Amino acid sequence: MPTQTTEPGRQQSLGGAVKEVSEHASALLRLEIELAKTELANKVKALGIGIGLGLGALLILLYAIGFGFATAAAALATVVSTWLALLIVFGGLLLLAGLLGALALGSIKKGSPPIPNQAIQEAKVTAEALRSDGGGS
């Protein structure tokens, strides 16, 4: 008889433990999904910034080419001081385009590939911990 009275209590505590483990696993999953969302948002933002900077570099390069042609025309048609001034502007625009291009490339490399590596690694660690805790008990 004493075995029968302790058995239902044991089943209730086991059921409660299963429920608690299930709730913790669900909470961990929600947190890992939130981490993945945050990580993807950061990478998409970096890609967007990189693309914007790259487009800015291309626009400035277009202006630089225009100034380059204007410099060549002015060099042929006028005195040295005019074309020298245009050449200085051309060089400055090329430097600016190069700087923006380098910033764009760095930002694109930072944001690609858009995979939530940190969230994936955390999920693997959590799954391994659950397997080792569940198998050892």
DSSP file with accessible surface (Angstrom, degrees, kcal/mol):
  #  RESIDUE AA STRUCTURE BP1 BP2  ACC     N-H-->O    O-->H-N    N-H-->O    O-->H-N    TCO  KAPPA ALPHA  PHI   PSI    X-CA   Y-CA   Z-CA
    1    1 A M    >>        0   0  169      0, 0.0     4,-1.4     0, 0.0     3,-0.5   0.000 360.0 360.0 360.0 -42.1    0.0    0.0    0.0
    2    2 A P  H 3>  +     0   0   99      0, 0.0     4,-1.6     0, 0.0     5,-0.2   0.847 360.0  59.3 -60.2 -28.3    2.7    2.6    0.8
    3    3 A T  H 3> S+     0   0  101      1,-0.2     4,-1.6     2,-0.2     0, 0.0   0.905 102.7  51.9 -66.4 -36.9    4.0    2.1   -2.8
    4    4 A Q  H <4 S+     0   0  131     -3,-0.5    -1,-0.2     1,-0.2     0, 0.0   0.863 107.8  50.9 -70.1 -34.4    0.7    3.2   -4.3
    5    5 A T  H  X S+     0   0  105     -4,-1.4     4,-0.7     1,-0.2    -1,-0.2   0.861 113.6  43.8 -73.8 -32.8    0.5    6.4   -2.3
    6    6 A T  H  X S+     0   0   92     -4,-1.6     4,-2.0     1,-0.1    -1,-0.2   0.785 103.0  68.1 -80.6 -26.2    3.9    7.6   -3.3
    7    7 A E  H  X S+     0   0   75     -4,-1.6     4,-2.3     1,-0.2     5,-0.2   0.935  98.7  47.3 -62.6 -48.0    3.5    6.6   -7.0
    8    8 A P  H  > S+     0   0   64      0, 0.0     4,-2.3     0, 0.0    -1,-0.2   0.918 112.3  51.3 -62.1 -37.0    0.9    9.2   -7.8
    9    9 A G  H  X S+     0   0   38     -4,-0.7     4,-2.2     1,-0.2    -2,-0.2   0.897 109.7  49.7 -64.1 -38.0    3.0   11.9   -6.1
   10   10 A R  H  X S+     0   0  167     -4,-2.0     4,-2.4     2,-0.2    -1,-0.2   0.908 109.8  50.8 -67.3 -40.3    6.0   10.9   -8.1
   11   11 A Q  H  X S+     0   0  120     -4,-2.3     4,-2.7     1,-0.2    -2,-0.2   0.903 109.9  50.4 -64.7 -38.5    4.0   11.0  -11.3
   12   12 A Q  H  X S+     0   0  154     -4,-2.3     4,-2.4     2,-0.2    -2,-0.2   0.920 112.0  46.3 -66.5 -42.0    2.8   14.5  -10.5
   13   13 A S  H  X S+     0   0   80     -4,-2.2     4,-2.2     2,-0.2    -2,-0.2   0.892 113.2  49.9 -69.4 -34.4    6.3   15.7   -9.8
   14   14 A L  H  X S+     0   0  111     -4,-2.4     4,-2.6     2,-0.2    -2,-0.2   0.931 110.9  49.6 -67.1 -42.2    7.6   14.1  -13.0
   15   15 A G  H  X S+     0   0   41     -4,-2.7     4,-2.4     1,-0.2    -2,-0.2   0.902 111.1  49.6 -62.1 -40.9    4.7   15.7  -15.0
   16   16 A G  H  X S+     0   0   37     -4,-2.4     4,-2.6     2,-0.2    -1,-0.2   0.902 110.5  50.0 -65.2 -38.3    5.6   19.1  -13.4
   17   17 A A  H  X S+     0   0   44     -4,-2.2     4,-2.7     2,-0.2     5,-0.2   0.913 110.5  49.4 -66.9 -40.9    9.3   18.6  -14.3
   18   18 A V  H  X S+     0   0   92     -4,-2.6     4,-2.5     2,-0.2    -2,-0.2   0.925 112.1  48.8 -62.7 -42.7    8.4   17.7  -17.9
   19   19 A K  H  X S+     0   0  132     -4,-2.4     4,-2.5     2,-0.2    -2,-0.2   0.923 111.8  49.0 -63.1 -42.8    6.2   20.8  -18.1
   20   20 A E  H  X S+     0   0  108     -4,-2.6     4,-2.5     2,-0.2    -2,-0.2   0.921 111.5  48.5 -64.3 -43.1    8.9   23.0  -16.7
   21   21 A V  H  X S+     0   0   91     -4,-2.7     4,-2.7     1,-0.2     5,-0.2   0.920 111.4  51.2 -62.2 -41.9   11.5   21.6  -19.1
   22   22 A S  H  X S+     0   0   75     -4,-2.5     4,-2.3    -5,-0.2    -2,-0.2   0.918 110.4  48.4 -62.2 -42.8    9.1   22.2  -22.0
   23   23 A E  H  X S+     0   0  103     -4,-2.5     4,-2.4     2,-0.2    -2,-0.2   0.907 112.3  48.6 -65.0 -40.7    8.5   25.8  -20.9
   24   24 A H  H  X S+     0   0  107     -4,-2.5     4,-2.7     2,-0.2    -2,-0.2   0.910 111.1  49.9 -66.0 -41.7   12.2   26.4  -20.6
   25   25 A A  H  X S+     0   0   39     -4,-2.7     4,-2.4     2,-0.2    -2,-0.2   0.913 111.4  49.5 -63.3 -40.2   12.9   24.9  -24.0
   26   26 A S  H  X S+     0   0   50     -4,-2.3     4,-2.4    -5,-0.2    -2,-0.2   0.916 111.2  48.8 -64.2 -42.3   10.1   27.1  -25.5
   27   27 A A  H  X S+     0   0   33     -4,-2.4     4,-2.4     2,-0.2    -2,-0.2   0.913 111.1  50.4 -64.5 -41.3   11.6   30.2  -23.8
   28   28 A L  H  X S+     0   0   64     -4,-2.7     4,-2.6     2,-0.2    -2,-0.2   0.920 109.8  50.8 -62.0 -42.0   15.1   29.3  -25.1
   29   29 A L  H  X S+     0   0  102     -4,-2.4     4,-2.5     2,-0.2    -2,-0.2   0.928 109.9  49.4 -62.8 -43.7   13.7   28.9  -28.6
   30   30 A R  H  X S+     0   0  151     -4,-2.4     4,-2.3     1,-0.2    -1,-0.2   0.913 112.0  48.8 -62.0 -41.8   11.9   32.3  -28.5
   31   31 A L  H  X S+     0   0  119     -4,-2.4     4,-2.5     2,-0.2    -2,-0.2   0.901 111.1  49.5 -65.3 -39.1   15.2   33.9  -27.3
   32   32 A E  H  X S+     0   0   30     -4,-2.6     4,-2.4     2,-0.2    -2,-0.2   0.896 110.4  50.6 -68.5 -36.3   17.2   32.2  -30.1
   33   33 A I  H  X S+     0   0   85     -4,-2.5     4,-2.5     2,-0.2    -2,-0.2   0.924 110.8  49.4 -65.1 -41.5   14.7   33.4  -32.7
   34   34 A E  H  X S+     0   0  106     -4,-2.3     4,-2.5     2,-0.2    -2,-0.2   0.910 110.3  50.9 -64.1 -40.3   14.9   36.9  -31.3
   35   35 A L  H  X S+     0   0   48     -4,-2.5     4,-2.7     2,-0.2     5,-0.2   0.928 110.2  49.7 -62.2 -42.9   18.7   36.7  -31.5
   36   36 A A  H  X S+     0   0   24     -4,-2.4     4,-2.7     1,-0.2     5,-0.2   0.921 110.7  49.9 -62.9 -42.5   18.5   35.6  -35.1
   37   37 A K  H  X S+     0   0  129     -4,-2.5     4,-2.5     2,-0.2    -1,-0.2   0.929 112.9  46.6 -61.2 -45.3   16.1   38.4  -36.0
   38   38 A T  H  X S+     0   0   67     -4,-2.5     4,-2.2     2,-0.2    -2,-0.2   0.926 113.1  48.6 -63.7 -44.2   18.4   41.0  -34.3
   39   39 A E  H  X S+     0   0   22     -4,-2.7     4,-2.1     1,-0.2    -2,-0.2   0.921 112.8  47.6 -64.9 -42.3   21.5   39.6  -36.0
   40   40 A L  H  X S+     0   0   64     -4,-2.7     4,-2.8    -5,-0.2     5,-0.2   0.905 109.8  53.5 -64.8 -40.2   19.9   39.5  -39.4
   41   41 A A  H  X S+     0   0   59     -4,-2.5     4,-2.4    -5,-0.2    -2,-0.2   0.916 109.0  49.2 -61.1 -41.5   18.6   43.1  -38.9
   42   42 A N  H  X S+     0   0  102     -4,-2.2     4,-2.2     2,-0.2    -1,-0.2   0.908 112.8  47.0 -64.4 -40.5   22.1   44.3  -38.2
   43   43 A K  H  X S+     0   0   33     -4,-2.1     4,-2.4     2,-0.2    -2,-0.2   0.907 111.9  49.4 -69.7 -39.8   23.5   42.5  -41.2
   44   44 A V  H  X S+     0   0   89     -4,-2.8     4,-2.6     2,-0.2    -2,-0.2   0.910 110.7  51.7 -64.9 -38.4   20.8   43.9  -43.5
   45   45 A K  H  X S+     0   0  141     -4,-2.4     4,-2.5    -5,-0.2    -2,-0.2   0.930 109.9  48.5 -62.8 -44.8   21.5   47.4  -42.1
   46   46 A A  H  X S+     0   0   13     -4,-2.2     4,-2.5     1,-0.2    -1,-0.2   0.903 111.5  50.0 -62.8 -40.6   25.2   47.0  -42.9
   47   47 A L  H  X S+     0   0   40     -4,-2.4     4,-2.6     2,-0.2    -1,-0.2   0.914 110.5  50.3 -63.7 -41.8   24.4   45.8  -46.4
   48   48 A G  H  X S+     0   0   42     -4,-2.6     4,-2.5     2,-0.2    -2,-0.2   0.915 111.4  47.6 -61.8 -44.0   22.1   48.8  -46.9
   49   49 A I  H  X S+     0   0   84     -4,-2.5     4,-2.8     2,-0.2     5,-0.2   0.927 112.2  50.4 -63.4 -43.1   24.7   51.2  -45.7
   50   50 A G  H  X S+     0   0    0     -4,-2.5     4,-2.4     2,-0.2    -2,-0.2   0.916 111.2  47.7 -61.7 -42.7   27.3   49.6  -48.0
   51   51 A I  H  X S+     0   0   97     -4,-2.6     4,-2.5     2,-0.2    -1,-0.2   0.925 112.3  50.0 -65.3 -42.5   25.1   49.8  -51.0
   52   52 A G  H  X S+     0   0   42     -4,-2.5     4,-2.3     1,-0.2    -2,-0.2   0.921 112.1  46.9 -61.5 -44.7   24.3   53.4  -50.3
   53   53 A L  H  X S+     0   0   52     -4,-2.8     4,-2.5     2,-0.2    -1,-0.2   0.893 111.3  52.4 -65.0 -38.0   28.0   54.3  -49.9
   54   54 A G  H  X S+     0   0   22     -4,-2.4     4,-2.3    -5,-0.2    -2,-0.2   0.911 109.4  48.3 -63.9 -42.4   28.8   52.4  -53.1
   55   55 A L  H  X S+     0   0  110     -4,-2.5     4,-2.3     2,-0.2    -1,-0.2   0.893 110.7  51.8 -64.8 -38.4   26.1   54.3  -55.0
   56   56 A G  H  X S+     0   0   26     -4,-2.3     4,-2.5     2,-0.2    -2,-0.2   0.908 108.9  50.7 -62.1 -41.2   27.5   57.6  -53.6
   57   57 A A  H  X S+     0   0   10     -4,-2.5     4,-2.5     1,-0.2    -2,-0.2   0.906 110.0  50.0 -63.3 -40.8   31.0   56.6  -54.7
   58   58 A L  H  X S+     0   0  109     -4,-2.3     4,-2.2     2,-0.2    -2,-0.2   0.902 110.2  50.1 -65.4 -39.5   29.6   55.9  -58.2
   59   59 A L  H  X S+     0   0   92     -4,-2.3     4,-2.1     2,-0.2    -2,-0.2   0.938 112.6  45.9 -63.6 -45.5   27.9   59.2  -58.4
   60   60 A I  H  X S+     0   0   31     -4,-2.5     4,-2.7     1,-0.2    -2,-0.2   0.888 109.9  55.0 -66.3 -35.9   31.0   61.1  -57.3
   61   61 A L  H  X S+     0   0   68     -4,-2.5     4,-2.5     2,-0.2    -1,-0.2   0.909 105.7  52.9 -62.4 -38.7   33.0   59.1  -59.8
   62   62 A L  H  X S+     0   0  116     -4,-2.2     4,-2.2     1,-0.2    -2,-0.2   0.935 111.0  46.0 -61.4 -45.2   30.6   60.2  -62.5
   63   63 A Y  H  X S+     0   0  140     -4,-2.1     4,-2.8     1,-0.2    -2,-0.2   0.896 110.6  54.4 -62.9 -39.5   31.2   63.8  -61.5
   64   64 A A  H  X S+     0   0    0     -4,-2.7     4,-2.3     2,-0.2    -2,-0.2   0.907 107.5  49.2 -62.5 -41.5   35.0   63.2  -61.4
   65   65 A I  H  X S+     0   0   78     -4,-2.5     4,-2.5     2,-0.2     5,-0.2   0.925 110.3  51.7 -64.2 -41.2   35.0   61.9  -64.9
   66   66 A G  H  X S+     0   0   40     -4,-2.2     4,-2.4     1,-0.2    -2,-0.2   0.925 111.3  46.8 -59.0 -44.6   33.0   65.0  -66.0
   67   67 A F  H  X S+     0   0   72     -4,-2.8     4,-2.6     2,-0.2    -1,-0.2   0.851 108.7  56.7 -67.2 -31.8   35.6   67.2  -64.3
   68   68 A G  H  X S+     0   0   17     -4,-2.3     4,-2.3     2,-0.2    -2,-0.2   0.935 109.4  44.4 -63.5 -45.0   38.3   65.2  -66.0
   69   69 A F  H  X S+     0   0  151     -4,-2.5     4,-2.5     2,-0.2    -2,-0.2   0.905 113.2  51.3 -65.6 -39.6   36.9   65.9  -69.4
   70   70 A A  H  X S+     0   0   43     -4,-2.4     4,-2.8    -5,-0.2    -2,-0.2   0.895 109.5  51.7 -63.7 -36.7   36.4   69.5  -68.5
   71   71 A T  H  X S+     0   0    9     -4,-2.6     4,-2.6     2,-0.2    -2,-0.2   0.923 109.2  48.7 -64.9 -44.9   40.0   69.7  -67.3
   72   72 A A  H  X S+     0   0   54     -4,-2.3     4,-1.6     2,-0.2    -2,-0.2   0.928 114.0  46.6 -62.4 -42.5   41.3   68.2  -70.6
   73   73 A A  H  X S+     0   0   60     -4,-2.5     4,-1.6     1,-0.2    -2,-0.2   0.924 114.0  47.4 -65.2 -43.3   39.2   70.7  -72.6
   74   74 A A  H  X S+     0   0   13     -4,-2.8     4,-2.2     1,-0.2     9,-0.3   0.873 108.1  56.4 -67.1 -34.7   40.3   73.6  -70.4
   75   75 A A  H  < S+     0   0   39     -4,-2.6    -1,-0.2     1,-0.2    -2,-0.2   0.866 111.3  43.5 -64.8 -36.2   44.0   72.5  -70.7
   76   76 A L  H  < S+     0   0  160     -4,-1.6    -1,-0.2    -5,-0.2    -2,-0.2   0.803 122.7  36.2 -77.1 -29.6   43.8   72.7  -74.4
   77   77 A A  H  < S+     0   0   85     -4,-1.6     2,-0.2    -5,-0.1    -2,-0.2   0.627 114.7  35.2-102.9 -16.6   41.9   76.0  -74.7
   78   78 A T  S  < S-     0   0   66     -4,-2.2     2,-0.1    -5,-0.2     0, 0.0  -0.662  87.1 -69.5-131.6-173.5   43.2   78.2  -71.9
   79   79 A V    >>  -     0   0  108     -2,-0.2     4,-1.2     1,-0.1     3,-0.9  -0.312  53.3-100.8 -77.2 161.8   46.1   79.2  -69.8
   80   80 A V  H 3> S+     0   0   83      1,-0.2     4,-2.5     2,-0.2     5,-0.3   0.847 113.7  63.8 -57.3 -38.8   47.6   76.9  -67.2
   81   81 A S  H 3> S+     0   0   84      1,-0.2     4,-1.8     2,-0.2    -1,-0.2   0.882 102.6  48.4 -61.6 -36.6   46.0   78.4  -64.2
   82   82 A T  H <> S+     0   0   68     -3,-0.9     4,-2.1     2,-0.2    -1,-0.2   0.955 115.4  41.6 -69.2 -50.3   42.4   77.5  -65.2
   83   83 A W  H  X S+     0   0   70     -4,-1.2     4,-2.6    -9,-0.3    -2,-0.2   0.845 111.2  57.6 -69.0 -29.5   43.1   73.9  -66.1
   84   84 A L  H  X S+     0   0   80     -4,-2.5     4,-2.2    -5,-0.2    -1,-0.2   0.928 106.8  48.8 -65.5 -39.8   45.3   73.5  -63.0
   85   85 A A  H  X S+     0   0   56     -4,-1.8     4,-1.9    -5,-0.3    -2,-0.2   0.926 112.7  47.6 -64.0 -42.8   42.4   74.5  -60.9
   86   86 A L  H  X S+     0   0   44     -4,-2.1     4,-2.5     1,-0.2    -2,-0.2   0.886 109.7  53.6 -65.6 -35.9   40.1   72.1  -62.7
   87   87 A L  H  X S+     0   0   70     -4,-2.6     4,-2.6     2,-0.2    -1,-0.2   0.893 106.0  52.6 -66.4 -37.5   42.7   69.3  -62.3
   88   88 A I  H  X S+     0   0  117     -4,-2.2     4,-2.4     2,-0.2    -1,-0.2   0.929 110.3  47.9 -63.7 -42.4   42.9   69.9  -58.6
   89   89 A V  H  X S+     0   0   64     -4,-1.9     4,-2.5     2,-0.2     5,-0.2   0.929 110.6  52.3 -63.5 -42.6   39.1   69.5  -58.3
   90   90 A F  H  X S+     0   0   50     -4,-2.5     4,-2.2     1,-0.2    -2,-0.2   0.941 110.5  47.2 -58.2 -47.4   39.3   66.3  -60.4
   91   91 A G  H  X S+     0   0   29     -4,-2.6     4,-2.3     1,-0.2    -1,-0.2   0.906 110.9  51.9 -63.3 -40.9   41.9   64.8  -58.1
   92   92 A G  H  X S+     0   0   40     -4,-2.4     4,-2.3     1,-0.2    -1,-0.2   0.908 109.7  49.1 -63.2 -41.1   40.0   65.7  -55.0
   93   93 A L  H  X S+     0   0   36     -4,-2.5     4,-2.6     2,-0.2    -1,-0.2   0.888 109.5  52.1 -66.7 -37.9   36.8   64.1  -56.4
   94   94 A L  H  X S+     0   0   69     -4,-2.2     4,-2.4    -5,-0.2    -2,-0.2   0.919 109.9  49.3 -63.0 -41.6   38.8   60.9  -57.3
   95   95 A L  H  X S+     0   0  136     -4,-2.3     4,-2.4     2,-0.2    -2,-0.2   0.920 111.8  48.6 -63.2 -42.2   40.1   60.8  -53.7
   96   96 A L  H  X S+     0   0   76     -4,-2.3     4,-2.6     2,-0.2     5,-0.2   0.917 111.0  49.8 -64.5 -42.9   36.6   61.2  -52.3
   97   97 A A  H  X S+     0   0   10     -4,-2.6     4,-2.5     1,-0.2    -1,-0.2   0.905 110.9  50.6 -62.6 -40.2   35.2   58.5  -54.6
   98   98 A G  H  X S+     0   0   48     -4,-2.4     4,-2.3     2,-0.2    -2,-0.2   0.916 110.4  49.1 -63.7 -42.2   38.0   56.1  -53.5
   99   99 A L  H  X S+     0   0  102     -4,-2.4     4,-2.3     2,-0.2    -2,-0.2   0.944 113.5  45.5 -62.6 -47.8   37.4   56.8  -49.9
  100  100 A L  H  X S+     0   0   34     -4,-2.6     4,-2.6     1,-0.2    -2,-0.2   0.895 112.0  52.5 -63.9 -38.9   33.6   56.2  -50.2
  101  101 A G  H  X S+     0   0   30     -4,-2.5     4,-2.5    -5,-0.2    -1,-0.2   0.909 109.4  48.8 -62.3 -42.3   34.3   53.1  -52.3
  102  102 A A  H  X S+     0   0   66     -4,-2.3     4,-2.2     2,-0.2    -2,-0.2   0.914 112.5  48.3 -64.8 -41.6   36.6   51.7  -49.6
  103  103 A L  H  X S+     0   0   93     -4,-2.3     4,-2.2     2,-0.2    -2,-0.2   0.905 111.7  50.5 -63.6 -40.7   34.0   52.4  -46.9
  104  104 A A  H  X S+     0   0    5     -4,-2.6     4,-2.6     2,-0.2     5,-0.2   0.931 109.8  49.5 -63.2 -45.5   31.3   50.7  -49.0
  105  105 A L  H  X S+     0   0   97     -4,-2.5     4,-2.5     1,-0.2     5,-0.2   0.922 111.2  49.7 -61.4 -42.9   33.4   47.6  -49.6
  106  106 A G  H  X S+     0   0   41     -4,-2.2     4,-1.9     1,-0.2    -1,-0.2   0.911 112.3  47.4 -62.7 -41.1   34.1   47.3  -45.9
  107  107 A S  H  X S+     0   0   20     -4,-2.2     4,-1.7     2,-0.2    -1,-0.2   0.896 111.8  49.7 -69.3 -38.5   30.5   47.7  -44.9
  108  108 A I  H  X S+     0   0   61     -4,-2.6     4,-0.9     1,-0.2    -2,-0.2   0.922 111.1  49.4 -67.0 -40.9   29.4   45.1  -47.5
  109  109 A K  H  < S+     0   0  145     -4,-2.5     3,-0.5     1,-0.2    -1,-0.2   0.883 109.7  53.0 -63.9 -36.4   32.0   42.6  -46.4
  110  110 A K  H  < S+     0   0  168     -4,-1.9    -1,-0.2     1,-0.2    -2,-0.2   0.863 113.5  42.6 -67.0 -34.0   30.8   43.2  -42.8
  111  111 A G  H  < S+     0   0    0     -4,-1.7    -1,-0.2   -65,-0.2   -64,-0.2   0.490  95.0 122.6 -94.1  -4.4   27.2   42.4  -43.6
  112  112 A S     <  +     0   0   52     -4,-0.9   -68,-0.0    -3,-0.5     0, 0.0  -0.898  58.4  29.5-120.2 149.1   27.6   39.5  -45.9
  113  113 A P  S    S-     0   0   76      0, 0.0     2,-2.6     0, 0.0    -1,-0.1   0.637  82.0-138.5 -75.7 150.5   26.6   36.7  -46.0
  114  114 A P        +     0   0   65      0, 0.0    -2,-0.1     0, 0.0   -74,-0.1  -0.385  56.2 132.1 -77.7  67.8   23.4   37.6  -44.2
  115  115 A I        -     0   0   74     -2,-2.6     2,-2.3   -76,-0.1     3,-0.2  -0.975  63.5-125.2-119.9 131.6   23.4   34.5  -42.0
  116  116 A P     >  +     0   0   22      0, 0.0     4,-2.3     0, 0.0     5,-0.2  -0.445  40.0 168.2 -75.9  76.1   22.8   34.7  -38.2
  117  117 A N  H  > S+     0   0   87     -2,-2.3     4,-2.5     1,-0.2     5,-0.2   0.877  72.1  51.9 -58.6 -42.7   26.0   32.9  -37.2
  118  118 A Q  H  > S+     0   0  125     -3,-0.2     4,-2.4     1,-0.2    -1,-0.2   0.921 111.2  47.0 -63.9 -42.1   25.8   33.8  -33.5
  119  119 A A  H  > S+     0   0    7      2,-0.2     4,-2.4     1,-0.2    -1,-0.2   0.896 112.1  50.4 -67.4 -39.1   22.2   32.5  -33.2
  120  120 A I  H  X S+     0   0   70     -4,-2.3     4,-2.2     2,-0.2    -2,-0.2   0.933 111.7  47.6 -63.7 -44.8   23.1   29.3  -35.1
  121  121 A Q  H  X S+     0   0  113     -4,-2.5     4,-2.4    -5,-0.2    -2,-0.2   0.918 111.8  50.3 -62.6 -42.2   26.1   28.7  -32.8
  122  122 A E  H  X S+     0   0   92     -4,-2.4     4,-2.6     1,-0.2    -1,-0.2   0.903 109.4  51.3 -63.7 -39.7   24.0   29.4  -29.7
  123  123 A A  H  X S+     0   0   34     -4,-2.4     4,-2.8     2,-0.2    -1,-0.2   0.905 109.8  49.9 -64.6 -39.7   21.3   27.0  -30.9
  124  124 A K  H  X S+     0   0  132     -4,-2.2     4,-2.5     2,-0.2    -2,-0.2   0.923 111.6  47.9 -64.0 -43.4   23.9   24.2  -31.4
  125  125 A V  H  X S+     0   0   74     -4,-2.4     4,-2.5     2,-0.2    -2,-0.2   0.926 113.7  47.7 -63.7 -43.1   25.3   24.8  -27.9
  126  126 A T  H  X S+     0   0   18     -4,-2.6     4,-2.6     1,-0.2    -2,-0.2   0.930 112.1  49.0 -63.9 -44.7   21.8   24.7  -26.4
  127  127 A A  H  X S+     0   0   34     -4,-2.8     4,-2.5     1,-0.2    -1,-0.2   0.914 112.2  48.7 -62.7 -41.6   20.9   21.6  -28.3
  128  128 A E  H  X S+     0   0  110     -4,-2.5     4,-2.6     2,-0.2     5,-0.2   0.912 111.3  50.0 -64.7 -40.6   24.1   19.8  -27.3
  129  129 A A  H  X S+     0   0   41     -4,-2.5     4,-2.6     1,-0.2     5,-0.3   0.916 111.3  48.6 -64.8 -40.5   23.5   20.9  -23.6
  130  130 A L  H  X S+     0   0   86     -4,-2.6     4,-2.6     2,-0.2     5,-0.2   0.905 112.6  49.0 -66.1 -40.3   20.0   19.5  -23.7
  131  131 A R  H  X S+     0   0  158     -4,-2.5     4,-2.4    -5,-0.2     5,-0.2   0.927 114.0  44.5 -64.0 -44.8   21.1   16.3  -25.3
  132  132 A S  H  X S+     0   0   65     -4,-2.6     4,-1.6     2,-0.2    -2,-0.2   0.899 117.2  44.9 -71.0 -37.7   23.9   15.7  -22.7
  133  133 A D  H  X S+     0   0  106     -4,-2.6     4,-1.2    -5,-0.2    -2,-0.2   0.905 116.7  46.1 -69.2 -40.5   21.7   16.7  -19.8
  134  134 A G  H  < S+     0   0   56     -4,-2.6    -2,-0.2    -5,-0.3    -1,-0.2   0.874 114.5  47.0 -70.8 -36.2   18.8   14.6  -21.0
  135  135 A G  H  < S+     0   0   69     -4,-2.4    -1,-0.2    -5,-0.2    -2,-0.2   0.842 112.1  49.6 -76.2 -29.6   21.0   11.6  -21.8
  136  136 A G  H  <        0   0   70     -4,-1.6    -1,-0.2    -5,-0.2    -2,-0.2   0.750 360.0 360.0 -83.2 -21.8   22.8   11.6  -18.5
  137  137 A S     <        0   0  140     -4,-1.2    -4,-0.0    -5,-0.1    -3,-0.0  -0.437 360.0 360.0 -81.5 360.0   19.8   11.8  -16.2
